[in-house]
């Protein structure tokens, strides 16, 4: 049997055995039902059942058990009434409307390949920084977190995008995976965070105030991640080897090469061309 299956079944056993042993089956209270429901939800999700249907099914079933202990005849009606009321309450909540819109925004960003271009640009911009690819990964995750607000999308996308590049550059597997997962977790902290929206809607707290409180800690945590990566790359360079010279340079387009020839660099030449300086080597229309 594969190690993953052994690990999964071991976790299920660790969850279920204490529940079976310590649950007072002869006298179940609402607290006992809640703990039992939580344990079965974890087991159901680990067995591969869809999360949404697992939560819905367990909620309906254990609500019926709770109402049944009070009045068995009215239990089905009370559960169905509660199901309809909660569904309508969620549908009529204006705050939760933002969640699908944020997910749609993240989908557009991903389909437009903007994150690919951003990661490549940051990779080149930080080429001389120790642990350049890992630093670019953290920065990209921080920016992408502001567009999607969830962890799964960020970790999945960066795993497909950054992990092959880091492994190809000779980065340590643990460091590469750690940079991606750490950066992806910023999605629940850096606004707009779906988790903060849900918490604000459930707890009745202003989402704007939650965003204001999470903004600085989110970017501060990203900065600490970057600092740790740079220190680790300096201390143990074999974990994150410097990029090859060929990966640090990008061939400039023809007009940019002309701009560089007429100035100390392409940026100064571009400034001259935009301002209409005849010595720029490129006309203003081409530069714009």
WOSUL-V447354 format. One record per backbone hydrogen bond with DSSP energy under -0.5 kcal/mol. NH is the residue of the N-H (numbers start at 1). CO is the residue of the C=O. Records with the same first field share a line. If there is no record, write none. Layout:
# WOSUL-V447354
NH: CO / CO
This chain:
# WOSUL-V447354
6: 2
7: 3
8: 4
9: 5
10: 6
11: 7
12: 8
13: 9
14: 10
15: 11
16: 12
17: 13
18: 14
19: 15
20: 16
21: 17
22: 18
23: 19
25: 23
27: 24
29: 27
33: 29
34: 30
35: 31
36: 32
37: 33
38: 34
39: 35
40: 36
41: 37
42: 38
43: 39
44: 40
45: 41
46: 42
47: 43
48: 45
49: 44
54: 50
55: 51
56: 52
57: 53
58: 54
59: 55
60: 56
61: 57
62: 58
63: 59
64: 60
65: 61
66: 62
67: 63
68: 64
69: 65
70: 67
71: 67
74: 71
75: 71
78: 74
79: 75
80: 76
81: 77
82: 78
83: 79
84: 80
85: 81
86: 82
87: 83
88: 84
89: 85
90: 86
91: 87
92: 88
93: 90
94: 92
97: 94
98: 95
99: 96
100: 96
101: 97
102: 98
103: 99
104: 100
105: 101
106: 102
107: 103
108: 104
109: 105
110: 106
111: 107
112: 108
113: 110
114: 109
115: 109
117: 113
118: 114
119: 115
120: 116
121: 117
122: 118
123: 119
124: 120
125: 121
126: 122
127: 124
129: 126
132: 129
135: 131
136: 132
137: 133
138: 134
139: 135
140: 136
141: 137
142: 138
143: 139
144: 140
145: 141
146: 142 / 143
147: 144
148: 144
149: 145
154: 150
155: 151
156: 152
157: 153
158: 154
159: 155
160: 156
161: 157
162: 158
163: 158
165: 161
166: 162
167: 163
168: 164
169: 165
170: 167
171: 166
172: 239
176: 172
177: 173
178: 174
179: 175
180: 176
181: 177
182: 178
183: 179
184: 180
185: 181
186: 183
187: 184
188: 185
189: 186
190: 186
194: 149
195: 149
197: 193
198: 194
199: 195
200: 196
201: 197
202: 198
203: 199
204: 200
205: 200
210: 206
211: 207
212: 208
213: 209
214: 210
215: 211
216: 212
217: 213
218: 214
219: 215
220: 216
221: 217
222: 218
223: 219
224: 220
225: 221
226: 222
227: 223
228: 224
229: 225
230: 226
231: 227
232: 228
233: 229
234: 230
235: 231
236: 232
239: 236
240: 236
247: 244
248: 244 / 245
249: 245
257: 253
258: 254
259: 255
260: 256
261: 257
262: 258
263: 260
269: 265
270: 266
271: 267
272: 268
273: 269
274: 270
275: 271
276: 273
277: 272
280: 277
281: 278
287: 283
288: 284
